[in-house]
Amino acid sequence: MTIQNRRERERAERHQLIIDAARDLAESEGWDAVTTRRLADKVEYSQPVLYSHFKGKDAIVRAVAIQGFGELARLMRKARSTQGKTRLQAAAEAYLEFARERPALYDAMFVQQIDIPFGTEETPAELRDAFSEFVAAVEPVVGDRDLETLTEVFWSALHGIATLTHGKRLRPDHHQARLDLVLRSVQPGTAP
């Protein structure tokens, strides 16, 4: 291994360490607690080292969010093979589980103001992969409706449920009824 290769590997490891530390801190204390000073202390590097990787907190949140979309895509892809469930139901349940189990990550992806283009040529691959998983779940039930629009509506409904559930704005004992209603509205004439 050359010195240059070692330096690149170490830089990539440091980069990931910063992302992981930000995510851990956000999960335990919320995104307001994530500052470059606290991250520098947590990863045991100086603030200038952090700034050599990221322009600031917004860039760190952006990196966390992009990785989160990659994780969401993998989780939804894995859910495709769930026995006894339609692809639509498996995708919905995987998405809501992701939001419930990773609230700070979900917040970085969907609530924090981040400079990530959605639905454009510049959209990162991880975001396109996650949206593709939604499309794959909706495609079998699309009928004569526009696939991407129906997918966006399905995703929006799930996002609303996830966000309102996290904020404790919905009755917890009606979760399954809400999910069933969303699934029936996307896939008319069937019971989930």
ZATIDO-311649 format. One line per field, with one value per atom (N, C-alpha, C, O): atom name; x, y, z; residue number from 1. Coordinates in nm, 3 decimals, decimal comma. Layout:
# residues N
nuro c(CA	...)
px c(X	...)
py c(Y	...)
pz c(Z	...)
sevo c(NUM	...)
//
This chain:
# residues 192
nuro c(N	CA	C	O	N	CA	C	O	N	CA	C	O	N	CA	C	O	N	CA	C	O	N	CA	C	O	N	CA	C	O	N	CA	C	O	N	CA	C	O	N	CA	C	O	N	CA	C	O	N	CA	C	O	N	CA	C	O	N	CA	C	O	N	CA	C	O	N	CA	C	O	N	CA	C	O	N	CA	C	O	N	CA	C	O	N	CA	C	O	N	CA	C	O	N	CA	C	O	N	CA	C	O	N	CA	C	O	N	CA	C	O	N	CA	C	O	N	CA	C	O	N	CA	C	O	N	CA	C	O	N	CA	C	O	N	CA	C	O	N	CA	C	O	N	CA	C	O	N	CA	C	O	N	CA	C	O	N	CA	C	O	N	CA	C	O	N	CA	C	O	N	CA	C	O	N	CA	C	O	N	CA	C	O	N	CA	C	O	N	CA	C	O	N	CA	C	O	N	CA	C	O	N	CA	C	O	N	CA	C	O	N	CA	C	O	N	CA	C	O	N	CA	C	O	N	CA	C	O	N	CA	C	O	N	CA	C	O	N	CA	C	O	N	CA	C	O	N	CA	C	O	N	CA	C	O	N	CA	C	O	N	CA	C	O	N	CA	C	O	N	CA	C	O	N	CA	C	O	N	CA	C	O	N	CA	C	O	N	CA	C	O	N	CA	C	O	N	CA	C	O	N	CA	C	O	N	CA	C	O	N	CA	C	O	N	CA	C	O	N	CA	C	O	N	CA	C	O	N	CA	C	O	N	CA	C	O	N	CA	C	O	N	CA	C	O	N	CA	C	O	N	CA	C	O	N	CA	C	O	N	CA	C	O	N	CA	C	O	N	CA	C	O	N	CA	C	O	N	CA	C	O	N	CA	C	O	N	CA	C	O	N	CA	C	O	N	CA	C	O	N	CA	C	O	N	CA	C	O	N	CA	C	O	N	CA	C	O	N	CA	C	O	N	CA	C	O	N	CA	C	O	N	CA	C	O	N	CA	C	O	N	CA	C	O	N	CA	C	O	N	CA	C	O	N	CA	C	O	N	CA	C	O	N	CA	C	O	N	CA	C	O	N	CA	C	O	N	CA	C	O	N	CA	C	O	N	CA	C	O	N	CA	C	O	N	CA	C	O	N	CA	C	O	N	CA	C	O	N	CA	C	O	N	CA	C	O	N	CA	C	O	N	CA	C	O	N	CA	C	O	N	CA	C	O	N	CA	C	O	N	CA	C	O	N	CA	C	O	N	CA	C	O	N	CA	C	O	N	CA	C	O	N	CA	C	O	N	CA	C	O	N	CA	C	O	N	CA	C	O	N	CA	C	O	N	CA	C	O	N	CA	C	O	N	CA	C	O	N	CA	C	O	N	CA	C	O	N	CA	C	O	N	CA	C	O	N	CA	C	O	N	CA	C	O	N	CA	C	O	N	CA	C	O	N	CA	C	O	N	CA	C	O	N	CA	C	O	N	CA	C	O	N	CA	C	O	N	CA	C	O	N	CA	C	O	N	CA	C	O	N	CA	C	O	N	CA	C	O	N	CA	C	O	N	CA	C	O	N	CA	C	O	N	CA	C	O	N	CA	C	O	N	CA	C	O	N	CA	C	O	N	CA	C	O	N	CA	C	O	N	CA	C	O	N	CA	C	O	N	CA	C	O	N	CA	C	O	N	CA	C	O	N	CA	C	O	N	CA	C	O	N	CA	C	O	N	CA	C	O	N	CA	C	O	N	CA	C	O	N	CA	C	O	N	CA	C	O	N	CA	C	O	N	CA	C	O	N	CA	C	O	N	CA	C	O	N	CA	C	O	N	CA	C	O	N	CA	C	O	N	CA	C	O	N	CA	C	O	N	CA	C	O	N	CA	C	O	N	CA	C	O	N	CA	C	O	N	CA	C	O	N	CA	C	O	N	CA	C	O	N	CA	C	O	N	CA	C	O	N	CA	C	O)
px c(0,084	0,000	0,089	0,182	0,059	0,138	0,096	-0,011	0,181	0,149	0,023	-0,061	0,008	-0,111	-0,237	-0,340	-0,231	-0,347	-0,383	-0,501	-0,281	-0,306	-0,371	-0,465	-0,322	-0,379	-0,524	-0,608	-0,552	-0,690	-0,782	-0,895	-0,733	-0,811	-0,835	-0,947	-0,731	-0,746	-0,842	-0,921	-0,836	-0,927	-1,071	-1,162	-1,093	-1,227	-1,278	-1,396	-1,191	-1,230	-1,266	-1,363	-1,187	-1,214	-1,348	-1,428	-1,371	-1,496	-1,614	-1,711	-1,607	-1,715	-1,729	-1,840	-1,619	-1,621	-1,699	-1,777	-1,680	-1,751	-1,901	-1,983	-1,935	-2,076	-2,140	-2,249	-2,072	-2,125	-2,141	-2,241	-2,045	-2,052	-2,170	-2,241	-2,190	-2,301	-2,434	-2,525	-2,442	-2,565	-2,591	-2,704	-2,487	-2,501	-2,545	-2,635	-2,482	-2,516	-2,659	-2,732	-2,699	-2,836	-2,937	-3,042	-2,907	-2,999	-3,013	-3,121	-2,907	-2,915	-2,964	-3,029	-2,933	-2,965	-3,039	-3,080	-3,057	-3,124	-3,025	-2,910	-3,071	-2,982	-2,933	-2,826	-3,007	-2,959	-2,830	-2,751	-2,810	-2,690	-2,567	-2,454	-2,589	-2,477	-2,413	-2,470	-2,296	-2,216	-2,078	-2,036	-2,008	-1,872	-1,783	-1,696	-1,802	-1,721	-1,745	-1,650	-1,873	-1,904	-1,856	-1,807	-1,871	-1,824	-1,672	-1,620	-1,602	-1,455	-1,413	-1,322	-1,480	-1,449	-1,480	-1,402	-1,594	-1,638	-1,545	-1,516	-1,498	-1,412	-1,262	-1,176	-1,234	-1,097	-1,009	-0,894	-1,067	-0,995	-1,028	-1,128	-0,945	-0,969	-1,081	-1,113	-1,139	-1,243	-1,189	-1,261	-1,065	-1,014	-1,011	-1,029	-0,988	-0,991	-1,134	-1,153	-1,234	-1,373	-1,404	-1,468	-1,356	-1,382	-1,305	-1,340	-1,204	-1,135	-1,217	-1,192	-1,316	-1,406	-1,541	-1,600	-1,591	-1,724	-1,719	-1,644	-1,798	-1,801	-1,865	-1,838	-1,947	-2,014	-2,118	-2,124	-2,200	-2,301	-2,398	-2,434	-2,439	-2,533	-2,476	-2,549	-2,349	-2,286	-2,279	-2,289	-2,263	-2,261	-2,400	-2,415	-2,502	-2,640	-2,673	-2,740	-2,627	-2,648	-2,587	-2,650	-2,464	-2,396	-2,469	-2,483	-2,515	-2,593	-2,720	-2,755	-2,789	-2,914	-2,892	-2,969	-2,790	-2,763	-2,736	-2,788	-2,656	-2,634	-2,765	-2,788	-2,849	-2,977	-3,065	-3,132	-3,064	-3,142	-3,089	-3,166	-2,958	-2,901	-2,950	-2,984	-2,953	-3,002	-3,150	-3,193	-3,228	-3,371	-3,394	-3,479	-3,319	-3,333	-3,301	-3,374	-3,195	-3,158	-3,266	-3,300	-3,319	-3,422	-3,549	-3,610	-3,587	-3,708	-3,686	-3,778	-3,566	-3,535	-3,544	-3,599	-3,492	-3,497	-3,642	-3,677	-3,725	-3,865	-3,946	-4,052	-3,898	-3,971	-4,005	-4,110	-3,917	-3,935	-4,013	-4,013	-4,078	-4,155	-4,270	-4,351	-4,275	-4,377	-4,516	-4,529	-4,617	-4,754	-4,797	-4,905	-4,714	-4,748	-4,729	-4,642	-4,811	-4,790	-4,664	-4,619	-4,607	-4,490	-4,523	-4,441	-4,646	-4,690	-4,693	-4,642	-4,751	-4,758	-4,619	-4,589	-4,537	-4,401	-4,321	-4,248	-4,334	-4,263	-4,312	-4,232	-4,443	-4,501	-4,453	-4,412	-4,459	-4,417	-4,267	-4,226	-4,187	-4,042	-4,011	-3,927	-4,080	-4,060	-4,096	-4,019	-4,212	-4,257	-4,169	-4,144	-4,122	-4,028	-3,896	-3,841	-3,848	-3,725	-3,742	-3,654	-3,853	-3,877	-3,887	-3,837	-3,951	-3,970	-3,839	-3,812	-3,758	-3,636	-3,517	-3,420	-3,523	-3,411	-3,463	-3,451	-3,519	-3,585	-3,493	-3,533	-3,372	-3,281	-3,236	-3,222	-3,212	-3,174	-3,289	-3,269	-3,410	-3,529	-3,544	-3,577	-3,521	-3,528	-3,427	-3,459	-3,306	-3,204	-3,247	-3,224	-3,309	-3,348	-3,468	-3,475	-3,564	-3,692	-3,736	-3,829	-3,673	-3,720	-3,616	-3,650	-3,491	-3,386	-3,373	-3,394	-3,337	-3,314	-3,178	-3,075	-3,178	-3,053	-3,054	-3,159	-2,937	-2,922	-2,904	-2,795	-3,013	-3,011	-3,125	-3,241	-3,093	-3,201	-3,280	-3,222	-3,410	-3,498	-3,561	-3,601	-3,570	-3,641	-3,576	-3,645	-3,444	-3,372	-3,257	-3,231	-3,189	-3,071	-2,960	-2,879	-2,957	-2,851	-2,883	-2,803	-2,997	-3,035	-2,932	-2,901	-2,878	-2,781	-2,840	-2,960	-2,754	-2,795	-2,872	-2,967	-2,833	-2,900	-3,047	-3,134	-3,076	-3,214	-3,292	-3,407	-3,228	-3,295	-3,323	-3,428	-3,229	-3,248	-3,367	-3,448	-3,377	-3,489	-3,622	-3,719	-3,626	-3,749	-3,783	-3,900	-3,681	-3,704	-3,769	-3,850	-3,736	-3,799	-3,947	-4,031	-3,980	-4,121	-4,191	-4,301	-4,127	-4,185	-4,209	-4,314	-4,112	-4,126	-4,244	-4,309	-4,270	-4,381	-4,516	-4,614	-4,520	-4,645	-4,677	-4,794	-4,576	-4,595	-4,699	-4,779	-4,701	-4,801	-4,946	-5,037	-4,971	-5,109	-5,144	-5,250	-5,056	-5,074	-5,195	-5,259	-5,226	-5,337	-5,313	-5,205	-5,413	-5,399	-5,355	-5,359	-5,314	-5,268	-5,121	-5,049	-5,077	-4,937	-4,853	-4,877	-4,756	-4,678	-4,603	-4,610	-4,532	-4,453	-4,541	-4,508	-4,652	-4,743	-4,804	-4,811	-4,849	-4,907	-4,801	-4,830	-4,679	-4,570	-4,546	-4,527	-4,546	-4,527	-4,640	-4,615	-4,763	-4,876	-4,863	-4,886	-4,827	-4,806	-4,697	-4,716	-4,584	-4,472	-4,516	-4,483	-4,588	-4,635	-4,724	-4,712	-4,813	-4,902	-4,822	-4,848	-4,725	-4,641	-4,559	-4,543	-4,507	-4,430	-4,517	-4,473	-4,639	-4,731	-4,755	-4,753	-4,779	-4,799	-4,675	-4,684	-4,559	-4,433	-4,409	-4,374	-4,427	-4,400	-4,499	-4,460	-4,626	-4,728	-4,719	-4,746	-4,683	-4,664	-4,547	-4,557	-4,437	-4,319	-4,352	-4,305	-4,431	-4,470	-4,582	-4,631	-4,623	-4,731	-4,861	-4,933	-4,888	-5,009	-5,121	-5,232	-5,092	-5,193	-5,222	-5,138	-5,341	-5,380	-5,298	-5,309	-5,217	-5,128	-5,201	-5,148	-5,322	-5,393	-5,465	-5,538	-5,447	-5,510	-5,408	-5,441	-5,285	-5,179	-5,215	-5,205	-5,255	-5,284	-5,402	-5,401	-5,502	-5,617	-5,575	-5,622	-5,487	-5,438	-5,360	-5,379	-5,272	-5,191	-5,279	-5,259	-5,377	-5,469	-5,543	-5,560	-5,585	-5,656	-5,566	-5,611	-5,442	-5,348	-5,328	-5,331	-5,308	-5,285	-5,407	-5,391	-5,526	-5,648	-5,666	-5,716	-5,626	-5,643	-5,548	-5,579	-5,432	-5,336	-5,369	-5,349	-5,420	-5,453	-5,603	-5,641	-5,687	-5,834	-5,882	-5,829	-5,986	-6,050	-5,982	-6,020	-5,880	-5,811	-5,800	-5,804	-5,788	-5,762	-5,618	-5,574	-5,544	-5,405	-5,394	-5,283)
py c(-0,118	0,000	0,124	0,135	0,215	0,337	0,434	0,420	0,531	0,633	0,707	0,737	0,738	0,809	0,727	0,781	0,597	0,510	0,506	0,511	0,497	0,495	0,625	0,623	0,737	0,868	0,880	0,931	0,832	0,837	0,748	0,787	0,631	0,540	0,604	0,600	0,662	0,726	0,845	0,867	0,920	1,033	0,984	1,042	0,878	0,822	0,770	0,786	0,708	0,659	0,774	0,766	0,883	1,002	1,064	1,105	1,071	1,125	1,046	1,105	0,914	0,830	0,841	0,838	0,854	0,870	0,996	0,994	1,103	1,228	1,210	1,254	1,145	1,119	1,033	1,063	0,927	0,837	0,910	0,890	0,994	1,069	1,167	1,181	1,232	1,326	1,252	1,298	1,139	1,060	1,010	1,017	0,961	0,915	1,028	1,011	1,142	1,257	1,303	1,335	1,305	1,345	1,245	1,286	1,117	1,016	1,028	1,004	1,064	1,071	1,206	1,212	1,316	1,449	1,539	1,649	1,497	1,579	1,659	1,677	1,706	1,776	1,910	1,956	1,973	2,099	2,079	2,172	1,960	1,932	1,907	1,908	1,886	1,856	1,988	2,064	2,011	2,128	2,080	1,971	2,160	2,118	2,106	2,019	2,190	2,181	2,049	1,980	2,012	1,885	1,766	1,668	1,775	1,666	1,652	1,541	1,765	1,761	1,692	1,610	1,725	1,659	1,510	1,427	1,478	1,337	1,250	1,136	1,302	1,222	1,243	1,179	1,334	1,362	1,415	1,375	1,505	1,579	1,727	1,761	1,812	1,955	1,998	1,929	2,115	2,167	2,190	2,163	2,238	2,252	2,119	2,118	2,009	1,878	1,849	1,801	1,879	1,861	1,946	1,900	2,071	2,161	2,121	2,164	2,039	1,989	1,881	1,847	1,826	1,725	1,783	1,744	1,876	1,932	2,083	2,133	2,156	2,302	2,347	2,457	2,263	2,296	2,192	2,086	2,224	2,130	2,089	1,972	2,185	2,152	2,045	1,956	2,052	1,953	1,816	1,713	1,817	1,691	1,629	1,509	1,710	1,660	1,605	1,503	1,673	1,628	1,491	1,403	1,472	1,343	1,233	1,121	1,265	1,169	1,131	1,014	1,232	1,207	1,119	1,025	1,147	1,066	0,922	0,830	0,900	0,762	0,699	0,580	0,780	0,729	0,680	0,578	0,754	0,709	0,576	0,492	0,557	0,429	0,317	0,209	0,343	0,244	0,214	0,099	0,319	0,301	0,216	0,127	0,242	0,163	0,016	-0,072	-0,010	-0,150	-0,218	-0,334	-0,146	-0,203	-0,234	-0,339	-0,144	-0,166	-0,278	-0,355	-0,287	-0,396	-0,531	-0,627	-0,535	-0,658	-0,694	-0,812	-0,594	-0,618	-0,676	-0,735	-0,662	-0,716	-0,862	-0,907	-0,938	-1,083	-1,126	-1,245	-1,033	-1,067	-1,159	-1,127	-1,272	-1,372	-1,327	-1,268	-1,353	-1,327	-1,182	-1,147	-1,097	-0,955	-0,912	-0,962	-0,817	-0,759	-0,674	-0,635	-0,644	-0,557	-0,420	-0,357	-0,375	-0,245	-0,244	-0,151	-0,345	-0,353	-0,368	-0,303	-0,451	-0,471	-0,341	-0,308	-0,267	-0,140	-0,039	0,030	-0,031	0,063	0,031	0,121	-0,094	-0,133	-0,110	-0,065	-0,138	-0,116	0,033	0,071	0,116	0,261	0,313	0,388	0,275	0,323	0,270	0,340	0,148	0,092	0,171	0,202	0,202	0,282	0,415	0,456	0,483	0,613	0,601	0,687	0,497	0,476	0,442	0,491	0,358	0,311	0,406	0,395	0,498	0,589	0,734	0,796	0,786	0,917	1,032	1,118	1,036	1,147	1,133	1,234	1,012	0,991	1,030	1,098	0,987	1,023	1,175	1,232	1,239	1,384	1,450	1,547	1,396	1,451	1,438	1,528	1,327	1,299	1,381	1,422	1,406	1,460	1,589	1,654	1,628	1,745	1,858	1,974	1,824	1,925	1,990	1,925	2,117	2,187	2,147	2,188	2,067	2,022	2,054	2,061	2,074	2,111	1,985	1,957	1,910	1,790	1,803	1,819	1,796	1,805	1,673	1,565	1,685	1,570	1,578	1,685	1,465	1,457	1,532	1,578	1,545	1,612	1,524	1,418	1,568	1,496	1,489	1,396	1,588	1,595	1,516	1,515	1,452	1,376	1,265	1,188	1,256	1,150	1,010	0,989	0,918	0,780	0,717	0,642	0,745	0,685	0,727	0,646	0,851	0,899	0,834	0,794	0,824	0,759	0,613	0,560	0,546	0,405	0,389	0,298	0,476	0,468	0,492	0,420	0,593	0,620	0,504	0,471	0,441	0,325	0,211	0,136	0,197	0,093	0,123	0,033	0,251	0,289	0,259	0,204	0,294	0,270	0,121	0,081	0,039	-0,106	-0,160	-0,256	-0,100	-0,145	-0,102	-0,174	0,015	0,072	0,018	0,005	-0,013	-0,051	-0,162	-0,151	-0,268	-0,373	-0,329	-0,398	-0,216	-0,172	-0,042	0,015	0,006	0,139	0,149	0,254	0,042	0,049	0,156	0,162	0,241	0,345	0,480	0,582	0,480	0,603	0,628	0,536	0,750	0,785	0,724	0,753	0,640	0,565	0,656	0,636	0,755	0,839	0,925	0,948	0,973	1,054	0,968	1,011	0,848	0,759	0,723	0,716	0,701	0,670	0,787	0,767	0,908	1,027	1,041	1,078	1,012	1,021	0,915	0,943	0,793	0,684	0,723	0,710	0,770	0,811	0,926	0,926	1,022	1,136	1,091	1,140	0,998	0,948	0,879	0,899	0,799	0,731	0,832	0,818	0,932	1,036	1,108	1,136	1,138	1,203	1,117	1,167	0,989	0,898	0,893	0,902	0,880	0,872	0,998	0,991	1,113	1,240	1,267	1,308	1,245	1,270	1,168	1,203	1,046	0,945	0,984	0,978	1,023	1,064	1,182	1,189	1,275	1,392	1,364	1,456	1,238	1,195	1,273	1,312	1,293	1,365	1,271	1,316	1,141	1,043	0,945	0,921	0,891	0,790	0,663	0,602	0,623	0,507	0,376	0,289	0,360	0,234	0,224	0,127	0,323	0,320	0,313	0,340	0,276	0,272	0,179	0,217	0,056	-0,042	0,002	-0,019	0,061	0,109	0,217	0,219	0,308	0,412	0,349	0,384	0,256	0,191	0,115	0,124	0,042	-0,032	0,063	0,032	0,176	0,274	0,329	0,344	0,358	0,406	0,298	0,327	0,175	0,067	0,046	0,027	0,050	0,034	0,151	0,132	0,270	0,384	0,379	0,431	0,318	0,305	0,182	0,182	0,080	-0,044	-0,072	-0,158	0,003	-0,010	-0,152	-0,225	-0,187	-0,316	-0,433	-0,548	-0,405	-0,515	-0,482	-0,365	-0,583	-0,567	-0,607	-0,712	-0,527	-0,562	-0,683	-0,725)
pz c(0,000	0,000	0,000	0,080	-0,088	-0,096	0,014	0,074	0,039	0,139	0,100	0,185	-0,028	-0,077	-0,053	-0,011	-0,080	-0,057	0,091	0,128	0,176	0,320	0,365	0,445	0,316	0,353	0,308	0,381	0,188	0,137	0,222	0,253	0,259	0,344	0,481	0,532	0,539	0,669	0,662	0,754	0,554	0,536	0,526	0,586	0,449	0,435	0,570	0,603	0,648	0,780	0,873	0,948	0,868	0,949	0,909	0,993	0,779	0,724	0,779	0,827	0,773	0,823	0,975	1,027	1,045	1,190	1,229	1,324	1,155	1,181	1,157	1,238	1,047	1,016	1,125	1,172	1,165	1,268	1,401	1,471	1,436	1,562	1,559	1,659	1,447	1,435	1,450	1,518	1,386	1,393	1,535	1,584	1,602	1,741	1,833	1,915	1,818	1,901	1,875	1,968	1,749	1,714	1,769	1,818	1,762	1,815	1,966	2,020	2,035	2,181	2,232	2,336	2,160	2,212	2,114	2,151	1,991	1,891	1,808	1,847	1,692	1,598	1,651	1,611	1,741	1,798	1,877	1,890	1,931	2,009	1,921	1,970	1,793	1,702	1,659	1,581	1,711	1,673	1,634	1,672	1,558	1,519	1,641	1,645	1,740	1,862	1,934	1,973	1,951	2,019	1,936	1,991	1,804	1,720	1,728	1,735	1,727	1,736	1,865	1,865	1,975	2,103	2,096	2,143	2,038	2,033	1,948	1,985	1,837	1,749	1,778	1,719	1,872	1,915	1,802	1,786	1,723	1,621	1,641	1,704	1,590	1,603	1,508	1,411	1,537	1,447	1,306	1,210	1,289	1,152	1,075	0,953	1,145	1,078	1,030	0,919	1,115	1,073	0,950	0,856	0,953	0,840	0,715	0,605	0,730	0,610	0,541	0,426	0,614	0,558	0,519	0,418	0,600	0,581	0,600	0,684	0,523	0,535	0,667	0,714	0,724	0,849	0,883	0,821	0,981	1,028	0,916	0,906	0,832	0,724	0,631	0,586	0,603	0,516	0,585	0,519	0,716	0,791	0,790	0,766	0,815	0,814	0,675	0,663	0,573	0,435	0,413	0,354	0,460	0,444	0,521	0,471	0,642	0,720	0,644	0,635	0,590	0,518	0,396	0,372	0,319	0,199	0,238	0,174	0,342	0,387	0,435	0,414	0,498	0,544	0,430	0,442	0,320	0,204	0,151	0,106	0,155	0,116	0,206	0,159	0,337	0,433	0,410	0,414	0,387	0,362	0,237	0,237	0,133	0,009	0,035	-0,011	0,108	0,139	0,224	0,200	0,322	0,409	0,329	0,348	0,242	0,162	0,061	0,033	0,006	-0,088	-0,017	-0,070	0,104	0,183	0,217	0,221	0,241	0,278	0,162	0,185	0,039	-0,077	-0,062	-0,108	0,003	0,011	0,135	0,169	0,204	0,323	0,285	0,198	0,349	0,319	0,366	0,473	0,285	0,323	0,314	0,360	0,256	0,244	0,100	0,030	0,059	-0,073	-0,067	0,041	-0,183	-0,188	-0,130	-0,064	-0,156	-0,108	0,045	0,108	0,103	0,249	0,311	0,411	0,251	0,305	0,298	0,392	0,189	0,175	0,278	0,341	0,296	0,393	0,534	0,608	0,570	0,704	0,725	0,832	0,624	0,636	0,652	0,733	0,575	0,584	0,722	0,782	0,773	0,902	1,015	1,113	1,002	1,101	1,100	1,205	0,981	0,967	1,039	1,115	1,016	1,079	1,230	1,303	1,277	1,421	1,491	1,601	1,429	1,494	1,479	1,554	1,383	1,358	1,349	1,243	1,456	1,446	1,406	1,328	1,456	1,420	1,274	1,204	1,230	1,091	0,999	0,899	1,034	0,956	0,952	0,848	1,065	1,073	0,979	0,911	0,976	0,885	0,740	0,659	0,707	0,570	0,524	0,408	0,614	0,571	0,638	0,590	0,747	0,819	0,818	0,795	0,843	0,845	0,707	0,605	0,706	0,581	0,526	0,579	0,422	0,362	0,213	0,149	0,162	0,021	-0,063	-0,113	-0,078	-0,161	-0,261	-0,222	-0,389	-0,489	-0,497	-0,507	-0,493	-0,509	-0,648	-0,693	-0,714	-0,842	-0,957	-1,048	-0,954	-1,062	-1,109	-1,051	-1,213	-1,263	-1,158	-1,158	-1,067	-0,966	-0,839	-0,746	-0,835	-0,717	-0,693	-0,784	-0,570	-0,540	-0,561	-0,547	-0,595	-0,626	-0,510	-0,534	-0,388	-0,272	-0,266	-0,232	-0,299	-0,300	-0,414	-0,396	-0,530	-0,644	-0,613	-0,650	-0,544	-0,508	-0,414	-0,431	-0,314	-0,220	-0,292	-0,269	-0,377	-0,452	-0,545	-0,563	-0,603	-0,689	-0,614	-0,670	-0,487	-0,406	-0,386	-0,388	-0,366	-0,359	-0,491	-0,492	-0,601	-0,734	-0,754	-0,804	-0,715	-0,731	-0,650	-0,691	-0,535	-0,452	-0,510	-0,499	-0,570	-0,622	-0,762	-0,798	-0,840	-0,980	-1,002	-1,095	-0,921	-0,946	-0,930	-0,977	-0,864	-0,839	-0,911	-0,886	-0,999	-1,057	-1,150	-1,157	-1,221	-1,316	-1,421	-1,479	-1,445	-1,547	-1,486	-1,555	-1,361	-1,295	-1,326	-1,366	-1,308	-1,330	-1,217	-1,100	-1,252	-1,154	-1,056	-0,935	-1,109	-1,018	-0,929	-0,812	-0,980	-0,898	-0,788	-0,673	-0,822	-0,722	-0,618	-0,498	-0,662	-0,569	-0,475	-0,355	-0,528	-0,443	-0,341	-0,226	-0,382	-0,289	-0,180	-0,062	-0,218	-0,122	-0,022	0,099	-0,072	0,012	0,104	0,223	0,050	0,129	0,244	0,356	0,217	0,322	0,431	0,550	0,393	0,492	0,571	0,693	0,502	0,571	0,673	0,784	0,635	0,729	0,852	0,964	0,831	0,944	1,031	1,154	0,969	1,045	1,127	1,245	1,064	1,131	1,242	1,352	1,216	1,318	1,431	1,546	1,402	1,506	1,595	1,718	1,533	1,611	1,701	1,814	1,652	1,731	1,829	1,896	1,839	1,928	1,900	1,992	1,772	1,731	1,687	1,657	1,683	1,640	1,753	1,840	1,750	1,849	1,826	1,719	1,922	1,900	1,873	1,804	1,927	1,909	1,775	1,751	1,687	1,555	1,441	1,325	1,473	1,372	1,256	1,140	1,289	1,184	1,098	0,977	1,158	1,081	0,982	0,868	1,025	0,933	0,819	0,702	0,852	0,749	0,651	0,530	0,702	0,614	0,519	0,401	0,571	0,489	0,378	0,264	0,410	0,307	0,201	0,082	0,244	0,148	0,058	-0,062	0,115	0,034	-0,062	-0,173	-0,021	-0,110	-0,230	-0,337	-0,210	-0,320	-0,406	-0,527	-0,341	-0,410	-0,391	-0,312	-0,464	-0,445	-0,471	-0,555	-0,397	-0,420	-0,353	-0,375	-0,272	-0,203	-0,055	-0,016	0,023	0,166	0,191	0,144	0,265	0,293	0,383	0,416)
sevo c(1	1	1	1	2	2	2	2	3	3	3	3	4	4	4	4	5	5	5	5	6	6	6	6	7	7	7	7	8	8	8	8	9	9	9	9	10	10	10	10	11	11	11	11	12	12	12	12	13	13	13	13	14	14	14	14	15	15	15	15	16	16	16	16	17	17	17	17	18	18	18	18	19	19	19	19	20	20	20	20	21	21	21	21	22	22	22	22	23	23	23	23	24	24	24	24	25	25	25	25	26	26	26	26	27	27	27	27	28	28	28	28	29	29	29	29	30	30	30	30	31	31	31	31	32	32	32	32	33	33	33	33	34	34	34	34	35	35	35	35	36	36	36	36	37	37	37	37	38	38	38	38	39	39	39	39	40	40	40	40	41	41	41	41	42	42	42	42	43	43	43	43	44	44	44	44	45	45	45	45	46	46	46	46	47	47	47	47	48	48	48	48	49	49	49	49	50	50	50	50	51	51	51	51	52	52	52	52	53	53	53	53	54	54	54	54	55	55	55	55	56	56	56	56	57	57	57	57	58	58	58	58	59	59	59	59	60	60	60	60	61	61	61	61	62	62	62	62	63	63	63	63	64	64	64	64	65	65	65	65	66	66	66	66	67	67	67	67	68	68	68	68	69	69	69	69	70	70	70	70	71	71	71	71	72	72	72	72	73	73	73	73	74	74	74	74	75	75	75	75	76	76	76	76	77	77	77	77	78	78	78	78	79	79	79	79	80	80	80	80	81	81	81	81	82	82	82	82	83	83	83	83	84	84	84	84	85	85	85	85	86	86	86	86	87	87	87	87	88	88	88	88	89	89	89	89	90	90	90	90	91	91	91	91	92	92	92	92	93	93	93	93	94	94	94	94	95	95	95	95	96	96	96	96	97	97	97	97	98	98	98	98	99	99	99	99	100	100	100	100	101	101	101	101	102	102	102	102	103	103	103	103	104	104	104	104	105	105	105	105	106	106	106	106	107	107	107	107	108	108	108	108	109	109	109	109	110	110	110	110	111	111	111	111	112	112	112	112	113	113	113	113	114	114	114	114	115	115	115	115	116	116	116	116	117	117	117	117	118	118	118	118	119	119	119	119	120	120	120	120	121	121	121	121	122	122	122	122	123	123	123	123	124	124	124	124	125	125	125	125	126	126	126	126	127	127	127	127	128	128	128	128	129	129	129	129	130	130	130	130	131	131	131	131	132	132	132	132	133	133	133	133	134	134	134	134	135	135	135	135	136	136	136	136	137	137	137	137	138	138	138	138	139	139	139	139	140	140	140	140	141	141	141	141	142	142	142	142	143	143	143	143	144	144	144	144	145	145	145	145	146	146	146	146	147	147	147	147	148	148	148	148	149	149	149	149	150	150	150	150	151	151	151	151	152	152	152	152	153	153	153	153	154	154	154	154	155	155	155	155	156	156	156	156	157	157	157	157	158	158	158	158	159	159	159	159	160	160	160	160	161	161	161	161	162	162	162	162	163	163	163	163	164	164	164	164	165	165	165	165	166	166	166	166	167	167	167	167	168	168	168	168	169	169	169	169	170	170	170	170	171	171	171	171	172	172	172	172	173	173	173	173	174	174	174	174	175	175	175	175	176	176	176	176	177	177	177	177	178	178	178	178	179	179	179	179	180	180	180	180	181	181	181	181	182	182	182	182	183	183	183	183	184	184	184	184	185	185	185	185	186	186	186	186	187	187	187	187	188	188	188	188	189	189	189	189	190	190	190	190	191	191	191	191	192	192	192	192)
//
